[in-house]
Amino acid sequence: MRLEPGSGTVAVHDKRFGNDHHTRTDQATESSAAGRRYRGSDRGELRESFQEARALAIKELGQEARTFVAQTQSGIYCGKIIGETDHHLVQRVSGQTAIAHLKELVGDTAEMNRNVAISYQANKARLREVPERSRTAELAR
């Protein structure tokens, strides 16, 4: 996507079919605003929810814990769900790192203390449960 200020349009190139099309910038703004999934929440609510997620991660993982927002264009996150806020699910992905996922994208299927993989592609999330590894040593033949 490329903004063309002189014509007041946005140029979009579709790689699958090799064609270009132009959209007026006022239409692009309207469609992106209509496509937002966060209709009931404003930025202040989301920011406050993320701060709560960060505090939850510090409580669970220690003072050195870092919390990041999930990259929803593309990304895979594996780990245990350690908490939730009004708008976020908090997932531990390493000893001191947590990811805050928007509930509106992930849905209500994730349960506390469950080991899950959450993958994103083009702002759509897919959640699947991951069985925990056995911690006991197995005998080999």
N, CA, C and O atoms as a GROMACS GRO file, in nm:
protein
  564
    1MET      N    1   0.085  -0.115   0.000
    1MET     CA    2   0.000   0.000   0.000
    1MET      C    3   0.090   0.122   0.000
    1MET      O    4   0.189   0.128   0.073
    2ARG      N    5   0.055   0.219  -0.082
    2ARG     CA    6   0.137   0.340  -0.094
    2ARG      C    7   0.046   0.461  -0.108
    2ARG      O    8  -0.042   0.463  -0.194
    3LEU      N    9   0.066   0.562  -0.023
    3LEU     CA   10  -0.011   0.685  -0.029
    3LEU      C   11   0.037   0.768  -0.146
    3LEU      O   12   0.157   0.787  -0.166
    4GLU      N   13  -0.057   0.818  -0.224
    4GLU     CA   14  -0.025   0.907  -0.336
    4GLU      C   15  -0.089   1.042  -0.308
    4GLU      O   16  -0.203   1.066  -0.348
    5PRO      N   17  -0.016   1.131  -0.238
    5PRO     CA   18  -0.074   1.257  -0.193
    5PRO      C   19  -0.127   1.346  -0.304
    5PRO      O   20  -0.227   1.415  -0.285
    6GLY      N   21  -0.063   1.348  -0.418
    6GLY     CA   22  -0.106   1.434  -0.527
    6GLY      C   23  -0.246   1.401  -0.578
    6GLY      O   24  -0.321   1.491  -0.615
    7SER      N   25  -0.281   1.274  -0.580
    7SER     CA   26  -0.411   1.234  -0.631
    7SER      C   27  -0.513   1.208  -0.520
    7SER      O   28  -0.631   1.186  -0.547
    8GLY      N   29  -0.466   1.210  -0.394
    8GLY     CA   30  -0.557   1.184  -0.283
    8GLY      C   31  -0.602   1.039  -0.275
    8GLY      O   32  -0.711   1.010  -0.227
    9THR      N   33  -0.515   0.947  -0.324
    9THR     CA   34  -0.551   0.806  -0.324
    9THR      C   35  -0.443   0.722  -0.256
    9THR      O   36  -0.332   0.769  -0.231
   10VAL      N   37  -0.479   0.599  -0.229
   10VAL     CA   38  -0.385   0.499  -0.180
   10VAL      C   39  -0.376   0.393  -0.288
   10VAL      O   40  -0.478   0.340  -0.332
   11ALA      N   41  -0.253   0.360  -0.329
   11ALA     CA   42  -0.233   0.257  -0.431
   11ALA      C   43  -0.210   0.124  -0.361
   11ALA      O   44  -0.125   0.115  -0.272
   12VAL      N   45  -0.285   0.022  -0.400
   12VAL     CA   46  -0.273  -0.111  -0.342
   12VAL      C   47  -0.236  -0.207  -0.454
   12VAL      O   48  -0.301  -0.211  -0.558
   13HIS      N   49  -0.130  -0.286  -0.431
   13HIS     CA   50  -0.086  -0.385  -0.529
   13HIS      C   51  -0.118  -0.524  -0.476
   13HIS      O   52  -0.071  -0.560  -0.367
   14ASP      N   53  -0.196  -0.601  -0.549
   14ASP     CA   54  -0.231  -0.737  -0.509
   14ASP      C   55  -0.131  -0.832  -0.574
   14ASP      O   56  -0.134  -0.853  -0.695
   15LYS      N   57  -0.042  -0.890  -0.494
   15LYS     CA   58   0.065  -0.975  -0.546
   15LYS      C   59   0.012  -1.104  -0.606
   15LYS      O   60   0.073  -1.159  -0.698
   16ARG      N   61  -0.101  -1.152  -0.555
   16ARG     CA   62  -0.155  -1.279  -0.606
   16ARG      C   63  -0.194  -1.269  -0.753
   16ARG      O   64  -0.171  -1.361  -0.831
   17PHE      N   65  -0.253  -1.155  -0.790
   17PHE     CA   66  -0.304  -1.142  -0.926
   17PHE      C   67  -0.225  -1.041  -1.009
   17PHE      O   68  -0.248  -1.030  -1.130
   18GLY      N   69  -0.134  -0.968  -0.946
   18GLY     CA   70  -0.051  -0.874  -1.019
   18GLY      C   71  -0.122  -0.747  -1.061
   18GLY      O   72  -0.076  -0.678  -1.151
   19ASN      N   73  -0.234  -0.716  -0.997
   19ASN     CA   74  -0.305  -0.595  -1.039
   19ASN      C   75  -0.297  -0.488  -0.932
   19ASN      O   76  -0.275  -0.516  -0.814
   20ASP      N   77  -0.315  -0.365  -0.975
   20ASP     CA   78  -0.314  -0.250  -0.886
   20ASP      C   79  -0.453  -0.188  -0.883
   20ASP      O   80  -0.525  -0.190  -0.983
   21HIS      N   81  -0.491  -0.135  -0.770
   21HIS     CA   82  -0.612  -0.055  -0.766
   21HIS      C   83  -0.591   0.062  -0.671
   21HIS      O   84  -0.509   0.056  -0.579
   22HIS      N   85  -0.666   0.168  -0.695
   22HIS     CA   86  -0.650   0.291  -0.618
   22HIS      C   87  -0.779   0.318  -0.540
   22HIS      O   88  -0.889   0.298  -0.592
   23THR      N   89  -0.762   0.362  -0.416
   23THR     CA   90  -0.875   0.394  -0.330
   23THR      C   91  -0.856   0.535  -0.279
   23THR      O   92  -0.746   0.572  -0.238
   24ARG      N   93  -0.964   0.615  -0.281
   24ARG     CA   94  -0.955   0.750  -0.226
   24ARG      C   95  -0.923   0.740  -0.077
   24ARG      O   96  -0.971   0.649  -0.009
   25THR      N   97  -0.842   0.832  -0.026
   25THR     CA   98  -0.800   0.824   0.113
   25THR      C   99  -0.915   0.838   0.211
   25THR      O  100  -0.910   0.779   0.319
   26ASP      N  101  -1.020   0.913   0.177
   26ASP     CA  102  -1.133   0.924   0.269
   26ASP      C  103  -1.208   0.792   0.278
   26ASP      O  104  -1.260   0.759   0.385
   27GLN      N  105  -1.214   0.714   0.170
   27GLN     CA  106  -1.276   0.582   0.174
   27GLN      C  107  -1.190   0.485   0.254
   27GLN      O  108  -1.243   0.403   0.330
   28ALA      N  109  -1.059   0.493   0.238
   28ALA     CA  110  -0.969   0.404   0.312
   28ALA      C  111  -0.981   0.429   0.462
   28ALA      O  112  -0.979   0.335   0.541
   29THR      N  113  -0.994   0.556   0.501
   29THR     CA  114  -1.009   0.588   0.642
   29THR      C  115  -1.140   0.535   0.696
   29THR      O  116  -1.144   0.479   0.806
   30GLU      N  117  -1.248   0.552   0.620
   30GLU     CA  118  -1.378   0.503   0.665
   30GLU      C  119  -1.379   0.352   0.678
   30GLU      O  120  -1.429   0.299   0.778
   31SER      N  121  -1.324   0.280   0.580
   31SER     CA  122  -1.327   0.135   0.586
   31SER      C  123  -1.238   0.081   0.697
   31SER      O  124  -1.273  -0.018   0.761
   32SER      N  125  -1.123   0.145   0.721
   32SER     CA  126  -1.038   0.096   0.829
   32SER      C  127  -1.102   0.124   0.964
   32SER      O  128  -1.089   0.044   1.057
   33ALA      N  129  -1.170   0.236   0.978
   33ALA     CA  130  -1.238   0.266   1.103
   33ALA      C  131  -1.354   0.169   1.125
   33ALA      O  132  -1.378   0.126   1.238
   34ALA      N  133  -1.426   0.135   1.018
   34ALA     CA  134  -1.537   0.041   1.031
   34ALA      C  135  -1.487  -0.099   1.062
   34ALA      O  136  -1.557  -0.177   1.126
   35GLY      N  137  -1.366  -0.132   1.015
   35GLY     CA  138  -1.312  -0.265   1.036
   35GLY      C  139  -1.248  -0.286   1.172
   35GLY      O  140  -1.209  -0.398   1.204
   36ARG      N  141  -1.235  -0.182   1.250
   36ARG     CA  142  -1.174  -0.199   1.382
   36ARG      C  143  -1.260  -0.286   1.470
   36ARG      O  144  -1.383  -0.274   1.469
   37ARG      N  145  -1.198  -0.372   1.544
   37ARG     CA  146  -1.270  -0.464   1.629
   37ARG      C  147  -1.291  -0.408   1.769
   37ARG      O  148  -1.356  -0.471   1.852
   38TYR      N  149  -1.237  -0.290   1.795
   38TYR     CA  150  -1.238  -0.238   1.931
   38TYR      C  151  -1.343  -0.130   1.946
   38TYR      O  152  -1.316  -0.026   2.006
   39ARG      N  153  -1.461  -0.152   1.894
   39ARG     CA  154  -1.565  -0.050   1.893
   39ARG      C  155  -1.603  -0.004   2.032
   39ARG      O  156  -1.622   0.115   2.055
   40GLY      N  157  -1.616  -0.098   2.127
   40GLY     CA  158  -1.662  -0.063   2.260
   40GLY      C  159  -1.553  -0.005   2.348
   40GLY      O  160  -1.584   0.043   2.458
   41SER      N  161  -1.429  -0.007   2.306
   41SER     CA  162  -1.321   0.038   2.392
   41SER      C  163  -1.249   0.155   2.329
   41SER      O  164  -1.232   0.162   2.207
   42ASP      N  165  -1.208   0.245   2.412
   42ASP     CA  166  -1.126   0.354   2.360
   42ASP      C  167  -0.980   0.326   2.397
   42ASP      O  168  -0.950   0.231   2.469
   43ARG      N  169  -0.893   0.409   2.346
   43ARG     CA  170  -0.750   0.388   2.369
   43ARG      C  171  -0.714   0.393   2.518
   43ARG      O  172  -0.626   0.320   2.563
   44GLY      N  173  -0.781   0.478   2.593
   44GLY     CA  174  -0.753   0.489   2.736
   44GLY      C  175  -0.783   0.359   2.809
   44GLY      O  176  -0.706   0.317   2.895
   45GLU      N  177  -0.895   0.295   2.775
   45GLU     CA  178  -0.930   0.168   2.836
   45GLU      C  179  -0.828   0.060   2.800
   45GLU      O  180  -0.788  -0.018   2.886
   46LEU      N  181  -0.786   0.057   2.674
   46LEU     CA  182  -0.687  -0.042   2.631
   46LEU      C  183  -0.554  -0.018   2.700
   46LEU      O  184  -0.487  -0.113   2.741
   47ARG      N  185  -0.514   0.107   2.712
   47ARG     CA  186  -0.388   0.141   2.778
   47ARG      C  187  -0.392   0.098   2.924
   47ARG      O  188  -0.296   0.041   2.976
   48GLU      N  189  -0.504   0.127   2.992
   48GLU     CA  190  -0.519   0.089   3.132
   48GLU      C  191  -0.518  -0.063   3.148
   48GLU      O  192  -0.457  -0.115   3.241
   49SER      N  193  -0.584  -0.133   3.057
   49SER     CA  194  -0.586  -0.279   3.061
   49SER      C  195  -0.446  -0.336   3.040
   49SER      O  196  -0.408  -0.434   3.105
   50PHE      N  197  -0.368  -0.274   2.950
   50PHE     CA  198  -0.231  -0.320   2.927
   50PHE      C  199  -0.145  -0.296   3.051
   50PHE      O  200  -0.062  -0.380   3.086
   51GLN      N  201  -0.163  -0.183   3.118
   51GLN     CA  202  -0.088  -0.156   3.240
   51GLN      C  203  -0.121  -0.260   3.348
   51GLN      O  204  -0.033  -0.303   3.422
   52GLU      N  205  -0.248  -0.300   3.355
   52GLU     CA  206  -0.287  -0.407   3.449
   52GLU      C  207  -0.220  -0.539   3.410
   52GLU      O  208  -0.176  -0.614   3.497
   53ALA      N  209  -0.212  -0.566   3.279
   53ALA     CA  210  -0.146  -0.688   3.231
   53ALA      C  211   0.002  -0.686   3.268
   53ALA      O  212   0.058  -0.787   3.309
   54ARG      N  213   0.064  -0.571   3.254
   54ARG     CA  214   0.205  -0.556   3.290
   54ARG      C  215   0.226  -0.581   3.440
   54ARG      O  216   0.321  -0.649   3.479
   55ALA      N  217   0.138  -0.525   3.523
   55ALA     CA  218   0.148  -0.545   3.669
   55ALA      C  219   0.127  -0.692   3.704
   55ALA      O  220   0.193  -0.745   3.793
   56LEU      N  221   0.035  -0.757   3.635
   56LEU     CA  222   0.009  -0.899   3.658
   56LEU      C  223   0.132  -0.982   3.624
   56LEU      O  224   0.168  -1.075   3.697
   57ALA      N  225   0.197  -0.949   3.512
   57ALA     CA  226   0.319  -1.022   3.472
   57ALA      C  227   0.430  -1.003   3.574
   57ALA      O  228   0.502  -1.098   3.604
   58ILE      N  229   0.445  -0.882   3.628
   58ILE     CA  230   0.548  -0.857   3.729
   58ILE      C  231   0.518  -0.938   3.854
   58ILE      O  232   0.609  -0.994   3.916
   59LYS      N  233   0.391  -0.945   3.892
   59LYS     CA  234   0.352  -1.023   4.010
   59LYS      C  235   0.383  -1.171   3.991
   59LYS      O  236   0.432  -1.236   4.083
   60GLU      N  237   0.356  -1.224   3.871
   60GLU     CA  238   0.374  -1.367   3.844
   60GLU      C  239   0.519  -1.403   3.812
   60GLU      O  240   0.565  -1.510   3.851
   61LEU      N  241   0.591  -1.315   3.740
   61LEU     CA  242   0.723  -1.349   3.688
   61LEU      C  243   0.838  -1.276   3.755
   61LEU      O  244   0.954  -1.306   3.727
   62GLY      N  245   0.809  -1.181   3.843
   62GLY     CA  246   0.914  -1.108   3.913
   62GLY      C  247   0.935  -0.968   3.858
   62GLY      O  248   0.880  -0.931   3.754
   63GLN      N  249   1.014  -0.890   3.930
   63GLN     CA  250   1.036  -0.748   3.898
   63GLN      C  251   1.102  -0.726   3.762
   63GLN      O  252   1.084  -0.620   3.702
   64GLU      N  253   1.176  -0.822   3.714
   64GLU     CA  254   1.245  -0.808   3.586
   64GLU      C  255   1.157  -0.846   3.467
   64GLU      O  256   1.204  -0.844   3.353
   65ALA      N  257   1.031  -0.879   3.491
   65ALA     CA  258   0.942  -0.924   3.384
   65ALA      C  259   0.919  -0.814   3.280
   65ALA      O  260   0.908  -0.696   3.313
   66ARG      N  261   0.912  -0.857   3.156
   66ARG     CA  262   0.882  -0.767   3.045
   66ARG      C  263   0.752  -0.812   2.982
   66ARG      O  264   0.728  -0.932   2.969
   67THR      N  265   0.668  -0.718   2.943
   67THR     CA  266   0.539  -0.748   2.882
   67THR      C  267   0.532  -0.678   2.748
   67THR      O  268   0.562  -0.559   2.736
   68PHE      N  269   0.491  -0.752   2.646
   68PHE     CA  270   0.479  -0.698   2.511
   68PHE      C  271   0.337  -0.721   2.460
   68PHE      O  272   0.268  -0.812   2.505
   69VAL      N  273   0.296  -0.639   2.366
   69VAL     CA  274   0.169  -0.657   2.298
   69VAL      C  275   0.192  -0.756   2.184
   69VAL      O  276   0.294  -0.750   2.116
   70ALA      N  277   0.098  -0.847   2.164
   70ALA     CA  278   0.111  -0.947   2.057
   70ALA      C  279   0.116  -0.879   1.920
   70ALA      O  280   0.042  -0.784   1.894
   71GLN      N  281   0.202  -0.929   1.834
   71GLN     CA  282   0.211  -0.882   1.696
   71GLN      C  283   0.104  -0.956   1.616
   71GLN      O  284   0.119  -1.075   1.589
   72THR      N  285  -0.001  -0.888   1.577
   72THR     CA  286  -0.118  -0.956   1.520
   72THR      C  287  -0.111  -0.973   1.368
   72THR      O  288  -0.196  -1.041   1.312
   73GLN      N  289  -0.013  -0.914   1.302
   73GLN     CA  290   0.001  -0.936   1.159
   73GLN      C  291   0.059  -1.075   1.134
   73GLN      O  292   0.019  -1.144   1.039
   74SER      N  293   0.152  -1.115   1.218
   74SER     CA  294   0.215  -1.245   1.203
   74SER      C  295   0.292  -1.275   1.330
   74SER      O  296   0.372  -1.194   1.376
   75GLY      N  297   0.268  -1.391   1.388
   75GLY     CA  298   0.340  -1.427   1.509
   75GLY      C  299   0.282  -1.552   1.572
   75GLY      O  300   0.163  -1.581   1.556
   76ILE      N  301   0.366  -1.625   1.643
   76ILE     CA  302   0.324  -1.745   1.715
   76ILE      C  303   0.378  -1.734   1.857
   76ILE      O  304   0.497  -1.710   1.877
   77TYR      N  305   0.290  -1.753   1.954
   77TYR     CA  306   0.328  -1.743   2.094
   77TYR      C  307   0.285  -1.870   2.166
   77TYR      O  308   0.168  -1.908   2.162
   78CYS      N  309   0.380  -1.935   2.233
   78CYS     CA  310   0.350  -2.058   2.306
   78CYS      C  311   0.381  -2.037   2.454
   78CYS      O  312   0.485  -1.982   2.490
   79GLY      N  313   0.289  -2.080   2.539
   79GLY     CA  314   0.311  -2.070   2.682
   79GLY      C  315   0.182  -2.078   2.760
   79GLY      O  316   0.074  -2.100   2.704
   80LYS      N  317   0.195  -2.060   2.888
   80LYS     CA  318   0.084  -2.075   2.981
   80LYS      C  319   0.011  -1.942   3.000
   80LYS      O  320   0.075  -1.837   3.011
   81ILE      N  321  -0.122  -1.946   3.003
   81ILE     CA  322  -0.202  -1.828   3.033
   81ILE      C  323  -0.191  -1.803   3.183
   81ILE      O  324  -0.226  -1.889   3.265
   82ILE      N  325  -0.141  -1.684   3.220
   82ILE     CA  326  -0.118  -1.655   3.362
   82ILE      C  327  -0.215  -1.553   3.419
   82ILE      O  328  -0.212  -1.528   3.539
   83GLY      N  329  -0.299  -1.493   3.336
   83GLY     CA  330  -0.395  -1.397   3.388
   83GLY      C  331  -0.473  -1.328   3.279
   83GLY      O  332  -0.450  -1.350   3.160
   84GLU      N  333  -0.566  -1.244   3.323
   84GLU     CA  334  -0.644  -1.166   3.228
   84GLU      C  335  -0.686  -1.035   3.290
   84GLU      O  336  -0.697  -1.022   3.412
   85THR      N  337  -0.710  -0.938   3.203
   85THR     CA  338  -0.761  -0.808   3.243
   85THR      C  339  -0.890  -0.786   3.166
   85THR      O  340  -0.941  -0.879   3.103
   86ASP      N  341  -0.944  -0.665   3.171
   86ASP     CA  342  -1.068  -0.638   3.100
   86ASP      C  343  -1.056  -0.665   2.950
   86ASP      O  344  -1.150  -0.718   2.889
   87HIS      N  345  -0.943  -0.631   2.890
   87HIS     CA  346  -0.928  -0.642   2.744
   87HIS      C  347  -0.815  -0.734   2.700
   87HIS      O  348  -0.799  -0.756   2.580
   88HIS      N  349  -0.735  -0.789   2.792
   88HIS     CA  350  -0.619  -0.869   2.754
   88HIS      C  351  -0.614  -1.004   2.824
   88HIS      O  352  -0.659  -1.020   2.938
   89LEU      N  353  -0.557  -1.102   2.753
   89LEU     CA  354  -0.513  -1.228   2.814
   89LEU      C  355  -0.362  -1.218   2.825
   89LEU      O  356  -0.296  -1.172   2.732
   90VAL      N  357  -0.307  -1.262   2.936
   90VAL     CA  358  -0.163  -1.252   2.957
   90VAL      C  359  -0.105  -1.393   2.951
   90VAL      O  360  -0.148  -1.483   3.023
   91GLN      N  361  -0.006  -1.411   2.863
   91GLN     CA  362   0.055  -1.541   2.840
   91GLN      C  363   0.204  -1.534   2.872
   91GLN      O  364   0.274  -1.444   2.824
   92ARG      N  365   0.251  -1.627   2.952
   92ARG     CA  366   0.395  -1.636   2.981
   92ARG      C  367   0.460  -1.712   2.866
   92ARG      O  368   0.422  -1.826   2.837
   93VAL      N  369   0.559  -1.651   2.802
   93VAL     CA  370   0.627  -1.717   2.690
   93VAL      C  371   0.771  -1.755   2.724
   93VAL      O  372   0.834  -1.833   2.652
   94SER      N  373   0.824  -1.699   2.834
   94SER     CA  374   0.956  -1.739   2.883
   94SER      C  375   0.961  -1.706   3.032
   94SER      O  376   0.862  -1.660   3.089
   95GLY      N  377   1.074  -1.729   3.094
   95GLY     CA  378   1.086  -1.708   3.237
   95GLY      C  379   1.053  -1.566   3.283
   95GLY      O  380   1.000  -1.548   3.392
   96GLN      N  381   1.084  -1.466   3.201
   96GLN     CA  382   1.059  -1.328   3.240
   96GLN      C  383   0.988  -1.247   3.132
   96GLN      O  384   0.994  -1.124   3.133
   97THR      N  385   0.921  -1.314   3.039
   97THR     CA  386   0.854  -1.243   2.932
   97THR      C  387   0.709  -1.288   2.921
   97THR      O  388   0.678  -1.407   2.925
   98ALA      N  389   0.620  -1.188   2.907
   98ALA     CA  390   0.477  -1.215   2.890
   98ALA      C  391   0.426  -1.140   2.767
   98ALA      O  392   0.480  -1.036   2.729
   99ILE      N  393   0.322  -1.194   2.707
   99ILE     CA  394   0.258  -1.132   2.592
   99ILE      C  395   0.114  -1.100   2.631
   99ILE      O  396   0.045  -1.184   2.688
  100ALA      N  397   0.070  -0.978   2.598
  100ALA     CA  398  -0.069  -0.938   2.622
  100ALA      C  399  -0.145  -0.951   2.491
  100ALA      O  400  -0.116  -0.881   2.394
  101HIS      N  401  -0.243  -1.042   2.488
  101HIS     CA  402  -0.326  -1.066   2.370
  101HIS      C  403  -0.461  -0.997   2.389
  101HIS      O  404  -0.518  -1.002   2.498
  102LEU      N  405  -0.513  -0.934   2.285
  102LEU     CA  406  -0.645  -0.874   2.293
  102LEU      C  407  -0.750  -0.985   2.296
  102LEU      O  408  -0.753  -1.072   2.210
  103LYS      N  409  -0.837  -0.980   2.396
  103LYS     CA  410  -0.942  -1.082   2.409
  103LYS      C  411  -1.033  -1.083   2.288
  103LYS      O  412  -1.082  -1.189   2.248
  104GLU      N  413  -1.057  -0.966   2.228
  104GLU     CA  414  -1.146  -0.958   2.114
  104GLU      C  415  -1.094  -1.036   1.994
  104GLU      O  416  -1.172  -1.081   1.911
  105LEU      N  417  -0.961  -1.054   1.985
  105LEU     CA  418  -0.903  -1.131   1.876
  105LEU      C  419  -0.895  -1.279   1.911
  105LEU      O  420  -0.920  -1.365   1.826
  106VAL      N  421  -0.859  -1.309   2.036
  106VAL     CA  422  -0.836  -1.447   2.078
  106VAL      C  423  -0.966  -1.518   2.113
  106VAL      O  424  -0.980  -1.637   2.086
  107GLY      N  425  -1.061  -1.446   2.171
  107GLY     CA  426  -1.186  -1.507   2.214
  107GLY      C  427  -1.179  -1.552   2.359
  107GLY      O  428  -1.081  -1.526   2.428
  108ASP      N  429  -1.283  -1.618   2.403
  108ASP     CA  430  -1.292  -1.658   2.543
  108ASP      C  431  -1.257  -1.805   2.565
  108ASP      O  432  -1.293  -1.860   2.669
  109THR      N  433  -1.190  -1.868   2.472
  109THR     CA  434  -1.164  -2.011   2.483
  109THR      C  435  -1.040  -2.044   2.566
  109THR      O  436  -1.024  -2.159   2.608
  110ALA      N  437  -0.955  -1.948   2.591
  110ALA     CA  438  -0.832  -1.974   2.668
  110ALA      C  439  -0.865  -1.980   2.816
  110ALA      O  440  -0.935  -1.893   2.869
  111GLU      N  441  -0.814  -2.081   2.884
  111GLU     CA  442  -0.837  -2.098   3.026
  111GLU      C  443  -0.709  -2.071   3.103
  111GLU      O  444  -0.598  -2.090   3.052
  112MET      N  445  -0.726  -2.025   3.226
  112MET     CA  446  -0.611  -1.997   3.313
  112MET      C  447  -0.527  -2.123   3.332
  112MET      O  448  -0.579  -2.234   3.339
  113ASN      N  449  -0.396  -2.103   3.341
  113ASN     CA  450  -0.298  -2.209   3.366
  113ASN      C  451  -0.296  -2.317   3.259
  113ASN      O  452  -0.248  -2.427   3.284
  114ARG      N  453  -0.348  -2.289   3.141
  114ARG     CA  454  -0.343  -2.384   3.030
  114ARG      C  455  -0.227  -2.346   2.939
  114ARG      O  456  -0.202  -2.228   2.915
  115ASN      N  457  -0.158  -2.446   2.889
  115ASN     CA  458  -0.049  -2.425   2.796
  115ASN      C  459  -0.108  -2.420   2.656
  115ASN      O  460  -0.165  -2.518   2.608
  116VAL      N  461  -0.095  -2.305   2.589
  116VAL     CA  462  -0.158  -2.286   2.458
  116VAL      C  463  -0.059  -2.224   2.360
  116VAL      O  464   0.041  -2.164   2.398
  117ALA      N  465  -0.090  -2.242   2.232
  117ALA     CA  466  -0.020  -2.172   2.124
  117ALA      C  467  -0.120  -2.079   2.060
  117ALA      O  468  -0.229  -2.121   2.020
  118ILE      N  469  -0.085  -1.952   2.049
  118ILE     CA  470  -0.171  -1.854   1.984
  118ILE      C  471  -0.094  -1.802   1.864
  118ILE      O  472   0.015  -1.745   1.877
  119SER      N  473  -0.151  -1.824   1.747
  119SER     CA  474  -0.085  -1.778   1.624
  119SER      C  475  -0.172  -1.673   1.556
  119SER      O  476  -0.295  -1.679   1.562
  120TYR      N  477  -0.105  -1.578   1.493
  120TYR     CA  478  -0.174  -1.468   1.425
  120TYR      C  479  -0.136  -1.467   1.278
  120TYR      O  480  -0.023  -1.499   1.239
  121GLN      N  481  -0.234  -1.429   1.199
  121GLN     CA  482  -0.209  -1.402   1.058
  121GLN      C  483  -0.312  -1.299   1.015
  121GLN      O  484  -0.432  -1.325   1.022
  122ALA      N  485  -0.267  -1.184   0.970
  122ALA     CA  486  -0.353  -1.077   0.922
  122ALA      C  487  -0.461  -1.040   1.024
  122ALA      O  488  -0.579  -1.034   0.991
  123ASN      N  489  -0.419  -1.015   1.147
  123ASN     CA  490  -0.508  -0.974   1.257
  123ASN      C  491  -0.614  -1.076   1.296
  123ASN      O  492  -0.714  -1.040   1.357
  124LYS      N  493  -0.593  -1.200   1.262
  124LYS     CA  494  -0.683  -1.307   1.303
  124LYS      C  495  -0.603  -1.405   1.388
  124LYS      O  496  -0.493  -1.446   1.352
  125ALA      N  497  -0.661  -1.442   1.502
  125ALA     CA  498  -0.591  -1.529   1.596
  125ALA      C  499  -0.647  -1.671   1.588
  125ALA      O  500  -0.765  -1.693   1.562
  126ARG      N  501  -0.558  -1.766   1.611
  126ARG     CA  502  -0.595  -1.907   1.620
  126ARG      C  503  -0.532  -1.961   1.747
  126ARG      O  504  -0.411  -1.950   1.767
  127LEU      N  505  -0.614  -2.019   1.832
  127LEU     CA  506  -0.566  -2.070   1.960
  127LEU      C  507  -0.579  -2.221   1.960
  127LEU      O  508  -0.682  -2.276   1.921
  128ARG      N  509  -0.475  -2.289   2.005
  128ARG     CA  510  -0.483  -2.434   2.021
  128ARG      C  511  -0.410  -2.473   2.148
  128ARG      O  512  -0.310  -2.412   2.186
  129GLU      N  513  -0.462  -2.575   2.214
  129GLU     CA  514  -0.400  -2.622   2.337
  129GLU      C  515  -0.278  -2.706   2.304
  129GLU      O  516  -0.280  -2.784   2.209
  130VAL      N  517  -0.173  -2.691   2.382
  130VAL     CA  518  -0.049  -2.764   2.362
  130VAL      C  519  -0.028  -2.851   2.486
  130VAL      O  520  -0.022  -2.799   2.598
  131PRO      N  521  -0.016  -2.981   2.468
  131PRO     CA  522   0.008  -3.066   2.586
  131PRO      C  523   0.144  -3.034   2.648
  131PRO      O  524   0.241  -3.008   2.577
  132GLU      N  525   0.148  -3.037   2.779
  132GLU     CA  526   0.275  -3.009   2.848
  132GLU      C  527   0.369  -3.127   2.832
  132GLU      O  528   0.326  -3.242   2.826
  133ARG      N  529   0.496  -3.098   2.826
  133ARG     CA  530   0.597  -3.203   2.814
  133ARG      C  531   0.608  -3.277   2.945
  133ARG      O  532   0.592  -3.220   3.053
  134SER      N  533   0.637  -3.401   2.933
  134SER     CA  534   0.657  -3.484   3.052
  134SER      C  535   0.789  -3.443   3.117
  134SER      O  536   0.890  -3.425   3.048
  135ARG      N  537   0.788  -3.428   3.248
  135ARG     CA  538   0.909  -3.384   3.317
  135ARG      C  539   0.989  -3.501   3.371
  135ARG      O  540   1.098  -3.482   3.425
  136THR      N  541   0.938  -3.622   3.358
  136THR     CA  542   1.011  -3.738   3.407
  136THR      C  543   1.095  -3.797   3.294
  136THR      O  544   1.057  -3.790   3.177
  137ALA      N  545   1.204  -3.853   3.330
  137ALA     CA  546   1.293  -3.915   3.233
  137ALA      C  547   1.232  -4.050   3.189
  137ALA      O  548   1.190  -4.130   3.273
  138GLU      N  549   1.228  -4.071   3.059
  138GLU     CA  550   1.176  -4.196   3.008
  138GLU      C  551   1.291  -4.290   2.977
  138GLU      O  552   1.399  -4.247   2.937
  139LEU      N  553   1.268  -4.417   2.996
  139LEU     CA  554   1.370  -4.517   2.967
  139LEU      C  555   1.373  -4.546   2.817
  139LEU      O  556   1.269  -4.561   2.753
  140ALA      N  557   1.491  -4.553   2.763
  140ALA     CA  558   1.506  -4.586   2.621
  140ALA      C  559   1.551  -4.731   2.612
  140ALA      O  560   1.616  -4.782   2.703
  141ARG      N  561   1.518  -4.796   2.503
  141ARG     CA  562   1.558  -4.935   2.484
  141ARG      C  563   1.699  -4.946   2.437
  141ARG      O  564   1.748  -5.057   2.416
   0.00000   0.00000   0.00000
